[in-house]
Amino acid sequence: MGLTNKSTGKNVIKKDGGIQNSANDILIALAGNPNVGKSTVFNALTGMNQHTGNWPGKTVATAEGNYLYEGKNHIVVDLPGTYSLMASSQEEEVARNFICFGEPDVTVVVTDATCLERNLNLVLQSMEIRNNVVLCVNLLDEAKKKRIEVDFKKLSAVLGIPVVGTSARNLQGLEELKKTIWEEANKKGKKKVLKVAYGKAIEEAIQGVEEEILEKTEGKMESRWLALRLLDPDQSLIEEIEKFLHWKAGKDQAVIKKCETAKANLLCQGIDRIKLRDEIVSSLVKTAEKIARDTVTIQNKNYDQRDRKIDRILTSKRFGIPIMILLLGLVFWITITGSNYPSRYLANVLFWFQDRLTELFRYLHAPDWLHGFLVLGVYRTLASVVSVMLPPMAIFFPLFTLLEDLGYLPRVAFNLDHYFKRACACGKQALTMAMGFGCNAAGVIGCRIIDSPRERLIAVLTNNFVPCNGRFPLP
């Protein structure tokens, strides 16, 4: 990739995970679950004004873009798709850290209108971290087909944040979204948003710790969320908090004493660290379910029955593996057999040009060493690689992408996870190995979807032994 004004200017990511933007720019964090149309919203907002790269020190990709509204530049950061901000993976850690420490002016959480109940979990967690959240309910066209209606006004009143409905691929609702982002970014003071109730015992523990740390947050961070995180500490998060607030939270004796007292009180009531996390997750899920029941109307209660029936077949013990072998075998057979014809055609065309180049060099009385270097060396090697590699990759990856878009690949990982666990690996590795059949590089890069560093390393090493395109291994 070449160096451009955008890749070296004010939009480049800082080493600490922030964004270098001028004081007049509006910084927007775009978060959401996978497969809710978040990237479609990002593309619709930013158009061609975007670039991608890896988060500093991570293998997680992030994308940035910008658009102008009301004469101001809006910088949009497309965060990795994640179901939670409790940071059990690199994607979750990147999303959480940017929302918390990147100081976005507005955090837009994109959700799927057809399964709002499941997506509200991330919305509630984002609201705990930041007070400037905008909820974007996307895929309204799909919801209409399934006869699902969302009461946006009621949802906004319950959550205490702006709610906008969109259908990004049809460019519907985007102007309203831009207007809402603009208004939210220019609001002064804090607003009252919904707070998730975690039960009497946990709430008392949170209150006790919050009183001790309230002044130390200096208004830069939600003290309630920070108190909850100190009760269920994550060392990587504590380090980020210390850098952000310039305060040694892990060595503050008053805070440590408060946390120990709160944990002891919780333990007396049968709530240890594991139970605490379970209670937190349970409260988030129950709150999301209640909000969805009050704001979402499903006219056809059996709208998802067909999908469930298909799932029961594709992931069943009897049919799951045979169907997987059949589909992946068909993809590989089409790739291997089908690529022979375009490979032969490309080779004929490219080597025909080689003969013409040879005739040209002879006509010009060029020295043999120059002909050998440029034609028999550079051109012939390039022609061989293109004719052998391009056709299978051009066939395999679109077919593999089609399976992904249909939602079948996660079911492959689910079906094989039990067997891969026996080899101390992960079911997701099956997907990276399949991609490695098309190209080792793509297979290795795909290993970023595996959460465990140990399992990710196993997958990377395994991919280096998968025959590239089924023809020759990576040296």
C-alpha positions as CSV (number, residue, x, y, z in Angstrom):
1,M,0.0,0.0,0.0
2,G,1.3,3.4,-0.9
3,L,1.6,6.4,1.5
4,T,-1.2,8.9,1.0
5,N,-2.4,12.0,2.8
6,K,-5.0,9.9,4.5
7,S,-2.7,7.1,5.6
8,T,-0.2,9.5,7.1
9,G,-2.3,12.5,8.0
10,K,-4.7,13.4,10.9
11,N,-6.8,10.2,10.4
12,V,-4.0,7.8,11.2
13,I,-4.4,5.6,14.3
14,K,-2.2,6.6,17.2
15,K,-0.1,4.0,19.0
16,D,-2.3,4.3,22.1
17,G,-5.4,3.3,20.1
18,G,-6.8,6.7,19.7
19,I,-7.4,8.7,16.5
20,Q,-5.5,11.8,15.5
21,N,-8.2,14.2,14.6
22,S,-8.4,18.0,14.8
23,A,-10.5,19.8,17.4
24,N,-13.2,20.6,14.8
25,D,-13.7,17.0,13.7
26,I,-16.4,14.8,15.1
27,L,-15.2,11.3,16.0
28,I,-17.7,8.5,15.6
29,A,-17.2,4.9,16.9
30,L,-19.3,2.4,14.9
31,A,-20.0,-0.8,16.8
32,G,-22.3,-3.7,16.4
33,N,-22.7,-7.5,16.3
34,P,-21.4,-9.4,13.3
35,N,-23.8,-9.7,10.4
36,V,-26.0,-6.7,11.3
37,G,-25.0,-4.6,8.3
38,K,-22.5,-2.5,10.2
39,S,-20.0,-2.4,7.3
40,T,-22.9,-1.5,5.0
41,V,-23.8,1.5,7.2
42,F,-20.1,2.4,7.3
43,N,-19.8,2.2,3.5
44,A,-23.0,4.2,2.9
45,L,-21.9,6.9,5.3
46,T,-18.3,7.3,4.1
47,G,-18.5,6.2,0.4
48,M,-15.0,6.0,-1.1
49,N,-13.4,8.2,1.7
50,Q,-12.1,5.3,3.7
51,H,-9.0,3.1,4.3
52,T,-8.2,0.1,6.4
53,G,-5.4,-1.2,8.5
54,N,-4.5,-3.2,11.6
55,W,-5.0,-1.9,15.1
56,P,-1.7,-1.1,16.7
57,G,-0.2,-4.3,18.2
58,K,-3.1,-6.4,17.1
59,T,-4.0,-8.7,14.2
60,V,-7.5,-7.1,14.3
61,A,-8.4,-5.1,11.2
62,T,-10.1,-1.7,11.6
63,A,-11.5,0.7,9.0
64,E,-11.7,4.5,9.0
65,G,-13.7,6.8,6.8
66,N,-15.0,10.3,6.8
67,Y,-17.9,12.4,5.5
68,L,-18.9,16.0,5.7
69,Y,-22.1,17.2,7.4
70,E,-23.1,20.7,8.3
71,G,-19.7,21.8,7.2
72,K,-17.8,19.6,9.6
73,N,-15.7,16.6,9.0
74,H,-17.0,13.4,10.7
75,I,-14.5,10.6,11.1
76,V,-16.0,7.2,11.4
77,V,-14.1,4.3,12.9
78,D,-15.6,0.9,12.0
79,L,-14.9,-1.3,15.0
80,P,-14.6,-5.1,14.8
81,G,-17.9,-6.9,15.0
82,T,-18.5,-8.2,18.5
83,Y,-21.3,-9.6,20.6
84,S,-19.9,-8.3,23.9
85,L,-17.5,-5.8,25.5
86,M,-16.3,-8.1,28.2
87,A,-13.1,-8.7,26.2
88,S,-12.8,-12.4,25.8
89,S,-11.2,-11.9,22.4
90,Q,-9.0,-9.4,20.6
91,E,-12.0,-8.0,18.7
92,E,-13.9,-7.4,21.9
93,E,-10.8,-5.8,23.5
94,V,-10.3,-3.4,20.6
95,A,-13.9,-2.4,20.5
96,R,-14.1,-1.9,24.2
97,N,-10.8,0.1,24.5
98,F,-11.8,2.4,21.6
99,I,-15.2,3.2,23.0
100,C,-13.7,3.7,26.5
101,F,-10.4,5.3,25.8
102,G,-10.6,6.6,22.2
103,E,-12.9,9.4,23.4
104,P,-15.4,9.3,20.5
105,D,-17.9,12.2,20.3
106,V,-20.6,9.7,19.4
107,T,-20.9,5.9,19.7
108,V,-23.2,4.4,17.1
109,V,-24.3,0.8,17.8
110,V,-25.8,-0.9,14.8
111,T,-28.4,-3.6,15.5
112,D,-30.5,-6.0,13.5
113,A,-34.2,-5.2,13.5
114,T,-35.1,-8.9,13.1
115,C,-33.3,-10.0,16.3
116,L,-33.1,-6.8,18.4
117,E,-33.4,-8.7,21.7
118,R,-30.0,-10.4,21.1
119,N,-28.3,-7.2,19.9
120,L,-29.5,-5.0,22.8
121,N,-26.9,-6.7,25.0
122,L,-24.1,-4.8,23.3
123,V,-26.1,-1.6,23.4
124,L,-26.6,-1.8,27.1
125,Q,-22.8,-2.5,27.7
126,S,-21.9,0.5,25.4
127,M,-24.3,2.8,27.4
128,E,-22.5,1.8,30.6
129,I,-19.2,2.9,29.2
130,R,-20.3,6.0,27.3
131,N,-23.2,8.5,27.7
132,N,-23.2,9.5,24.0
133,V,-24.7,6.4,22.4
134,V,-26.9,6.4,19.3
135,L,-28.8,3.2,18.4
136,C,-29.1,2.4,14.7
137,V,-31.7,-0.2,14.1
138,N,-30.7,-1.6,10.7
139,L,-32.2,-4.2,8.2
140,L,-35.7,-2.7,8.4
141,D,-36.4,-4.2,4.9
142,E,-35.7,-7.7,6.3
143,A,-37.9,-6.9,9.3
144,K,-40.7,-5.8,7.1
145,K,-40.6,-9.1,5.1
146,K,-40.8,-11.0,8.4
147,R,-43.6,-8.7,9.7
148,I,-41.6,-7.4,12.6
149,E,-42.2,-3.8,13.8
150,V,-40.1,-1.8,16.2
151,D,-41.5,1.1,18.2
152,F,-38.6,3.5,17.9
153,K,-40.1,6.3,20.1
154,K,-40.8,3.9,22.9
155,L,-37.4,2.2,22.5
156,S,-35.7,5.7,22.7
157,A,-37.8,6.6,25.8
158,V,-36.9,3.3,27.6
159,L,-33.2,3.5,26.8
160,G,-32.8,7.2,27.1
161,I,-30.8,7.5,23.9
162,P,-31.6,8.5,20.3
163,V,-32.9,5.6,18.1
164,V,-32.8,5.7,14.3
165,G,-34.2,3.1,11.9
166,T,-32.3,2.4,8.7
167,S,-32.0,0.1,5.7
168,A,-28.4,0.8,4.8
169,R,-28.2,-1.2,1.6
170,N,-31.2,0.8,0.2
171,L,-29.7,4.0,1.6
172,Q,-32.9,4.6,3.7
173,G,-32.6,6.5,7.0
174,L,-29.0,7.5,6.5
175,E,-29.7,11.3,6.4
176,E,-31.7,11.0,9.7
177,L,-28.8,9.0,11.1
178,K,-26.3,11.8,10.1
179,K,-28.6,14.4,11.6
180,T,-28.9,12.5,14.9
181,I,-25.2,12.0,15.1
182,W,-24.7,15.7,14.6
183,E,-27.2,16.6,17.3
184,E,-25.8,14.1,19.8
185,A,-22.2,15.3,19.2
186,N,-23.3,18.9,19.9
187,K,-25.3,18.2,23.0
188,K,-24.0,19.7,26.3
189,G,-24.0,18.0,29.6
190,K,-24.9,14.4,30.6
191,K,-28.3,12.8,29.9
192,K,-30.1,10.2,32.0
193,V,-29.9,6.8,30.3
194,L,-31.1,3.4,31.4
195,K,-29.0,1.7,34.0
196,V,-29.0,-2.1,34.2
197,A,-30.0,-3.3,37.7
198,Y,-27.7,-6.1,38.9
199,G,-29.5,-7.1,42.1
200,K,-29.3,-5.6,45.6
201,A,-26.0,-7.3,46.7
202,I,-24.1,-6.3,43.5
203,E,-25.5,-2.8,43.5
204,E,-24.4,-2.2,47.1
205,A,-20.9,-3.4,46.1
206,I,-20.8,-1.1,43.1
207,Q,-22.0,1.9,45.1
208,G,-19.3,1.3,47.8
209,V,-16.4,1.2,45.2
210,E,-17.9,4.0,43.1
211,E,-17.9,6.4,46.1
212,E,-14.1,5.9,46.4
213,I,-13.2,6.3,42.7
214,L,-15.7,9.1,41.7
215,E,-13.2,11.9,42.0
216,K,-10.3,10.0,40.4
217,T,-12.2,9.5,37.1
218,E,-12.2,13.3,36.6
219,G,-15.4,13.0,34.5
220,K,-13.5,11.1,31.8
221,M,-15.1,7.8,32.5
222,E,-18.3,6.4,33.8
223,S,-17.5,5.7,37.5
224,R,-20.3,3.1,37.8
225,W,-18.9,1.0,34.9
226,L,-15.3,1.4,36.3
227,A,-16.5,0.2,39.7
228,L,-18.0,-2.9,38.2
229,R,-14.8,-3.6,36.3
230,L,-12.7,-3.3,39.4
231,L,-14.9,-5.8,41.1
232,D,-14.3,-8.2,38.2
233,P,-10.8,-7.1,37.3
234,D,-9.1,-7.7,33.9
235,Q,-5.4,-6.9,34.1
236,S,-5.2,-5.6,30.5
237,L,-8.1,-3.3,31.1
238,I,-6.6,-2.1,34.4
239,E,-3.4,-1.2,32.6
240,E,-5.4,0.8,30.0
241,I,-7.3,2.6,32.7
242,E,-4.1,3.6,34.5
243,K,-2.6,5.0,31.3
244,F,-5.8,6.9,30.4
245,L,-6.5,8.4,33.8
246,H,-2.8,8.7,34.9
247,W,-3.8,6.9,38.1
248,K,-2.4,3.7,39.5
249,A,-5.7,2.0,40.1
250,G,-4.0,-1.4,40.8
251,K,-1.8,0.2,43.6
252,D,-4.3,2.6,45.2
253,Q,-4.6,1.1,48.7
254,A,-7.9,2.9,49.5
255,V,-9.5,1.5,46.3
256,I,-8.0,-2.0,46.9
257,K,-9.4,-2.0,50.4
258,K,-12.9,-1.0,49.2
259,C,-12.8,-3.7,46.5
260,E,-11.7,-6.3,49.0
261,T,-14.5,-5.3,51.4
262,A,-17.1,-5.4,48.6
263,K,-15.9,-8.8,47.4
264,A,-16.0,-10.2,50.9
265,N,-19.6,-9.0,51.4
266,L,-20.5,-10.5,48.0
267,L,-18.8,-13.8,49.0
268,C,-20.8,-13.9,52.3
269,Q,-23.9,-13.8,50.1
270,G,-22.7,-16.7,47.9
271,I,-21.4,-14.5,45.0
272,D,-17.8,-15.4,44.1
273,R,-16.0,-14.0,41.0
274,I,-17.6,-16.6,38.6
275,K,-21.1,-16.1,40.1
276,L,-20.6,-12.3,39.8
277,R,-19.9,-12.5,36.1
278,D,-22.8,-14.8,35.6
279,E,-25.1,-12.4,37.5
280,I,-23.9,-9.5,35.3
281,V,-24.5,-11.3,32.1
282,S,-27.8,-12.6,33.3
283,S,-29.0,-9.1,34.2
284,L,-27.9,-7.7,30.8
285,V,-29.8,-10.5,29.0
286,K,-33.0,-10.2,31.1
287,T,-33.0,-6.4,30.6
288,A,-32.6,-6.8,26.9
289,E,-35.4,-9.4,26.7
290,K,-37.8,-7.1,28.7
291,I,-37.0,-4.1,26.4
292,A,-37.5,-6.2,23.3
293,R,-40.9,-7.5,24.6
294,D,-42.1,-4.0,25.2
295,T,-40.9,-2.4,22.0
296,V,-40.9,-5.1,19.3
297,T,-44.1,-6.5,17.7
298,I,-43.9,-9.8,15.9
299,Q,-47.1,-10.4,13.9
300,N,-45.9,-13.8,12.6
301,K,-44.7,-15.7,15.6
302,N,-43.4,-18.5,13.5
303,Y,-41.3,-16.3,11.2
304,D,-38.1,-18.2,12.1
305,Q,-39.4,-21.7,12.0
306,R,-37.9,-22.4,8.6
307,D,-34.5,-21.2,9.7
308,R,-34.7,-23.4,12.8
309,K,-35.6,-26.5,10.8
310,I,-32.7,-25.9,8.5
311,D,-30.4,-25.5,11.5
312,R,-31.6,-28.7,13.1
313,I,-30.6,-30.5,9.9
314,L,-27.3,-28.8,9.1
315,T,-26.1,-29.2,12.7
316,S,-27.6,-32.6,13.5
317,K,-25.4,-35.6,14.5
318,R,-26.9,-37.7,11.6
319,F,-26.9,-35.3,8.7
320,G,-24.5,-32.4,9.7
321,I,-21.1,-34.0,8.8
322,P,-22.3,-35.7,5.6
323,I,-23.9,-32.5,4.3
324,M,-20.7,-30.6,5.2
325,I,-18.5,-33.2,3.3
326,L,-20.8,-33.0,0.3
327,L,-20.9,-29.2,0.1
328,L,-17.2,-28.6,0.7
329,G,-16.3,-31.5,-1.6
330,L,-18.5,-30.0,-4.3
331,V,-16.7,-26.6,-3.9
332,F,-13.3,-28.2,-4.1
333,W,-14.3,-30.4,-7.1
334,I,-15.6,-27.3,-8.9
335,T,-12.4,-25.5,-8.0
336,I,-10.0,-28.2,-9.2
337,T,-11.9,-29.4,-12.2
338,G,-13.2,-26.0,-13.3
339,S,-9.9,-24.2,-13.0
340,N,-8.3,-26.5,-15.6
341,Y,-10.1,-24.8,-18.4
342,P,-9.4,-21.1,-17.7
343,S,-5.8,-22.1,-16.6
344,R,-5.2,-23.7,-20.0
345,Y,-6.7,-20.7,-21.8
346,L,-4.7,-18.2,-19.8
347,A,-1.5,-20.2,-20.4
348,N,-2.1,-20.3,-24.2
349,V,-2.7,-16.5,-24.3
350,L,0.2,-15.5,-22.0
351,F,2.7,-17.9,-23.7
352,W,1.5,-16.7,-27.1
353,F,2.6,-13.2,-26.0
354,Q,5.9,-14.7,-24.9
355,D,6.6,-15.9,-28.4
356,R,5.7,-12.5,-29.7
357,L,8.1,-10.8,-27.2
358,T,10.9,-13.3,-28.3
359,E,10.3,-12.3,-32.0
360,L,10.5,-8.6,-31.0
361,F,13.8,-9.1,-29.1
362,R,15.3,-10.9,-32.1
363,Y,14.0,-8.2,-34.5
364,L,15.7,-5.6,-32.3
365,H,18.9,-7.7,-32.1
366,A,18.8,-7.6,-28.3
367,P,21.5,-9.5,-26.4
368,D,20.6,-13.1,-25.3
369,W,21.2,-12.3,-21.6
370,L,18.5,-9.5,-21.8
371,H,16.0,-11.7,-23.5
372,G,16.7,-14.5,-21.0
373,F,16.3,-12.2,-18.0
374,L,13.1,-10.3,-19.1
375,V,11.3,-12.8,-21.3
376,L,12.4,-16.3,-20.1
377,G,12.9,-15.2,-16.5
378,V,10.5,-12.4,-15.4
379,Y,7.7,-12.7,-18.0
380,R,7.6,-16.6,-18.1
381,T,7.6,-16.8,-14.3
382,L,4.8,-14.3,-14.0
383,A,2.8,-16.0,-16.8
384,S,3.1,-19.4,-15.1
385,V,2.1,-18.1,-11.7
386,V,-0.9,-16.2,-13.1
387,S,-2.2,-19.1,-15.3
388,V,-1.8,-21.6,-12.4
389,M,-2.9,-19.5,-9.4
390,L,-5.5,-17.1,-10.6
391,P,-8.3,-19.4,-11.9
392,P,-8.6,-21.7,-8.8
393,M,-8.5,-18.6,-6.5
394,A,-11.0,-16.8,-8.6
395,I,-13.4,-19.8,-8.4
396,F,-12.8,-21.0,-4.8
397,F,-13.0,-17.7,-2.9
398,P,-16.3,-16.5,-4.4
399,L,-17.8,-20.0,-3.7
400,F,-16.4,-19.9,-0.1
401,T,-17.8,-16.4,0.3
402,L,-21.2,-17.5,-0.8
403,L,-21.2,-20.2,1.9
404,E,-20.3,-17.5,4.4
405,D,-23.0,-15.2,3.3
406,L,-25.5,-18.0,3.5
407,G,-24.4,-18.5,7.1
408,Y,-23.2,-22.0,6.6
409,L,-19.5,-21.6,7.7
410,P,-20.3,-21.0,11.4
411,R,-22.2,-24.3,11.3
412,V,-19.2,-26.1,9.8
413,A,-17.1,-24.8,12.8
414,F,-19.9,-25.9,15.2
415,N,-20.0,-29.4,13.7
416,L,-16.3,-29.9,13.8
417,D,-15.5,-28.2,17.1
418,H,-16.0,-31.4,19.2
419,Y,-13.5,-33.3,17.0
420,F,-10.9,-30.5,16.9
421,K,-11.1,-30.1,20.7
422,R,-9.8,-33.6,21.0
423,A,-6.7,-32.5,19.1
424,C,-6.4,-29.4,21.4
425,A,-7.6,-27.2,18.6
426,C,-10.7,-25.2,17.7
427,G,-13.6,-25.8,15.3
428,K,-12.9,-22.5,13.6
429,Q,-9.6,-23.9,12.4
430,A,-11.5,-26.0,9.9
431,L,-12.5,-22.8,8.1
432,T,-8.9,-21.5,8.0
433,M,-7.7,-24.8,6.7
434,A,-10.3,-24.7,4.0
435,M,-9.2,-21.2,3.1
436,G,-5.6,-22.4,3.1
437,F,-6.6,-24.8,0.3
438,G,-7.2,-21.7,-1.8
439,C,-4.1,-19.8,-0.6
440,N,-1.9,-20.3,2.5
441,A,-1.7,-16.6,3.1
442,A,-5.4,-16.2,3.2
443,G,-5.6,-19.2,5.6
444,V,-3.0,-17.8,7.9
445,I,-4.6,-14.4,8.0
446,G,-8.0,-16.0,8.6
447,C,-6.6,-17.5,11.9
448,R,-7.3,-14.1,13.5
449,I,-10.9,-15.3,14.1
450,I,-9.6,-17.8,16.7
451,D,-9.7,-16.3,20.2
452,S,-7.2,-18.5,22.0
453,P,-3.5,-17.5,21.3
454,R,-2.5,-21.2,21.6
455,E,-5.2,-22.5,19.3
456,R,-4.4,-19.6,16.9
457,L,-0.7,-20.7,16.8
458,I,-1.7,-24.3,16.1
459,A,-3.9,-23.1,13.2
460,V,-1.2,-20.9,11.7
461,L,1.3,-23.8,11.8
462,T,-1.2,-26.2,10.4
463,N,-2.0,-23.9,7.5
464,N,1.6,-23.9,6.4
465,F,1.3,-27.6,5.7
466,V,-1.9,-27.3,3.6
467,P,-1.2,-27.6,-0.1
468,C,-1.8,-24.3,-1.7
469,N,-4.5,-24.6,-4.3
470,G,-4.2,-28.4,-3.9
471,R,-1.1,-28.2,-6.2
472,F,2.0,-27.3,-4.3
473,P,2.8,-26.4,-0.6
474,L,4.1,-23.0,0.6
475,P,7.9,-23.2,0.9
